[in-house]
Amino acid sequence: MGFSDYTLPEGTHTIVLGVGDVNGFMRGKRIPATQWERTCNDGNAIIAALFAMDMTSDVWDTPYCSFDNGYVDMHMFPSHVPVASPWEEGVAICMARAEGLDHKPVPIDPRNALIAQVERAAKMGYEVQVGTELEFYLLDPETGKPTFSGNQVYGINRMAEMEHVLGPIREHLNALGIPIEQSNPEYAAGQVEVNIRYGEALKAADRVVLFRAMVKELALKHGYLATFMAKPYIDQSGSGFHTHYSLWKDGKNQFATNKTINKTGLAFLAGLQKRMAEMSLVTSMTPNAYRRRQPYTFCPMNASWGYDNRTVGLRVIDGSDTAVRIEKRDASADCNPYYLLACEIAAGLDGIEAGLKPGPHIEGNAYEDSNDEPLPLSLDEAVRHAKQSQFMQDVVGKDRLAVIVKQAEREIEFVNKQVTQVETDRYLHNF
């Protein structure tokens, strides 16, 4: 595809073009419209270390990007027709795909891990549909604290208080092609949840990358810092990233029979259950993310499952045949959607191919009543799982797994070297 396939909206003078980095956050460039034809035909050069760069933009040597090879470039190409920004006149926004200078896929590009699983599902005759829910906080950009007070989850009045910022977020993101179903105040002051309607898996992951970038941009325009950090406050609700899965064939949901989950759906669920602890590195990628995993917080602690049960890790939602799905509830809002969906889809497809059956479902409190495998409670434990996992190496890819393991080890080392304010306050005057 070339320039004629990516026509700019009338009046465009600048295009925002970006990819999801190693953590699934959008990085890229602003390109003058005068350079758009060249970009479409030849690509826009950018450092490939975006796929091996931590959240602070620090880099380290990897086999693909290093001082020995001069930290090579890659090229960004548009992956869809640019869409006019509803809030910035003359600017269009576009997600990109990456190519190496050899015109081959970039070996450490997270998106390619998901592409492989989408293609695998297609060979099995399935289209994977994924709905996503993301939680985030709206904070004062100077203090880093909520400007709202009190827990008003689903509160109608709190919704009205927040509408000056959440209304434009819903409206503008819908205009960008991200189908927002709803928003609501979540379980803490300043916390919000936004649901994105289900769609084809690769498109769903791309939408999450764009969603997080644009939410941060729109929030700032309204005087807020939006953060997808997993656990900003130890005594308040953490921010999760729930995924809702169904497989479709010939226009029908293959998880549903007579408005309830069927054998195929349960096999997919069993695959997820088997790999849930093992894939923890891609569901929660920082030491902070594991602070979410506390009892009675609606964040799961084990690989349990149940019907319409929010204490379990895997929640089955029955309803009409189009609505039957599996919700996986353990991921943190700041994880990489490409790696997350790739591992979850791979585990589910493995379950179908092996004809797996899940263990007994939980009818009560999974924090107390489950004998299912516990999930890692620290990044150290998740790294140990990942290093020992052939599944993770096969799905994420050896080079990509090495990058995220190294990032995790760097974060563990950084956090362990700190003396926190809590320690100073508690011990300085008492010893």
Summary of the structure (lengths in Angstrom):
residues: 431
radius of gyration: 21.5
end to end distance: 68.5
largest distance: 71.5
contacts: 1503
relative contact order: 0.12
helix: 37%
strand: 23%
